[in-house]
Amino acid sequence: MKLHKGETLFRQGETGGLFRLKSGLLKIVRVHEDGHATLVNIIVPDETIPHHSLISPKPYHGTAVALVSCEVETIPAEAWYRDLEMNPEKFRVIAQQLQDKLRMMQQRIDQLAEVTPAGKLKKLENWVRTYLGDTVLTDILTQEEIGQLVGLRRETVNRLLREQSLNL
């Protein structure tokens, strides 16, 4: 299935199958009771989501939205869980996927642990560049979302981006 930038793959609270991202990037956004949205994850190619349903089904924890054009494989839940029952070696594949995600989250923690705000932003830009080349960060994420990912206020992100553009 093809998703274009801004299209939704699934919504928080719904139930359904799993998905494997073949290309592109997805963001997972969690909407709180007051309507405030928080960016909680970025999904990269070859990930199977939702992570919390890889072994047993649960409602979707957030809403998945395409950051860029994406190719997504739909995996029916019944088939996924039946396949796990019949092929226990698949648990090793799931463990590998979760390990890879943990390593990616460690990189995100390194972004948060960077001392300077400019350093945090630079590390995020470098990370995104590994997946999208020369795509400009603000073409796929809002300043608010950038701030959520690196632990900065939107105003600080705005100032840093302005300073970067002046230095170019």
Secondary structure, 3 states (H helix, E strand, C coil): CEECCCCEEECCCCCCCEEEEEECCEEEEEECCCCCEEEEEEECCCCEECHHHCCCCCCCCCEEEECCCEEEEEECHHHHHHHHHHCCCHHHHHHHHHHHHHHHHHHHHHHHHCCCHHHHHHHHHHHHHHHHCCCCHHHHCCHHHHHHHHCCCHHHHHHHHHHHHHHC
